[in-house]
């Protein structure tokens, strides 16, 4: 018995996506991702994203708390890997301060 395509395709997509999930580093759940440059006005840039890793984990490693994503989105979905700049906004301590 074969499954209809409308059932098999979402199932396959779900299986593929679960294999790509990266565990979050401690504190990464507090990192905010924005696509609005005004959200990082007055913040300090601490580094650029590497496209191969979770942007929130990278932000924590760089001492940042906001990711300004500069990649393209279609319908709210990232097209390609995340690219952008990590910022420290507010009074988040840097790794050296911890």
C-alpha positions in Angstrom: 0.0 0.0 0.0 1.4 3.4 -0.9 0.9 6.6 1.0 -0.5 9.7 -0.7 2.0 12.4 -1.5 0.3 14.9 0.8 1.1 12.6 3.7 4.6 11.4 2.7 6.1 14.8 1.8 5.5 16.5 5.2 6.7 13.3 7.0 9.9 13.2 5.0 10.5 16.9 5.6 10.0 16.5 9.3 12.5 13.6 9.4 15.1 15.6 7.5 14.7 18.7 9.8 15.0 16.7 13.0 18.4 15.5 11.9 19.6 19.1 11.5 18.6 20.4 15.0 21.6 21.7 17.0 21.3 21.6 20.8 21.3 25.1 22.3 24.2 26.3 24.4 23.4 27.6 27.9 22.0 31.1 27.5 21.3 30.7 23.8 17.5 30.6 24.4 17.8 34.2 25.6 19.3 35.4 22.3 16.9 37.4 20.1 17.1 37.2 16.3 15.9 40.3 14.4 15.7 41.4 10.8 15.2 45.1 11.7 18.4 47.2 11.8 16.7 49.7 14.2 16.7 46.9 16.8 20.5 47.0 17.1 20.9 50.8 16.8 23.1 51.7 19.8 24.4 48.2 20.3 27.9 46.9 20.0 28.8 44.6 17.1 30.8 41.6 18.5 31.2 39.4 15.4 29.9 38.0 12.2 27.9 34.7 11.9 29.5 31.7 10.4 26.8 30.1 8.2 27.3 26.5 9.4 26.2 26.8 13.1 23.2 27.8 15.1 23.2 31.6 15.2 22.0 31.8 18.8 24.9 29.5 20.0 27.4 31.7 18.0 25.9 34.8 19.7 26.5 33.3 23.1 30.1 32.4 22.2 30.8 35.9 21.0 29.3 37.5 24.1 26.3 38.8 22.2 22.5 38.7 22.9 21.0 39.8 19.6 21.5 38.4 16.1 20.8 40.8 13.2 20.0 38.4 10.4 20.9 39.8 6.9 19.9 36.8 4.8 16.8 36.6 2.6 13.5 35.4 3.9 10.5 34.2 2.0 7.3 33.8 3.9 9.1 34.0 7.2 11.4 31.1 6.3 15.2 31.5 6.0 16.5 30.9 2.5 20.0 29.4 2.9 22.1 29.5 6.0 21.8 32.3 8.5 24.1 35.2 7.8 24.4 38.4 9.8 26.1 40.2 12.7 26.0 39.4 16.4 25.4 42.4 18.7 25.6 43.0 22.5 22.8 45.2 23.5 22.1 46.4 27.0 24.2 45.3 29.9 25.0 41.7 29.0 28.5 40.8 30.3 31.1 39.7 27.9 32.7 36.3 28.2 35.8 37.9 29.8 33.5 39.6 32.4 32.0 36.3 33.6 
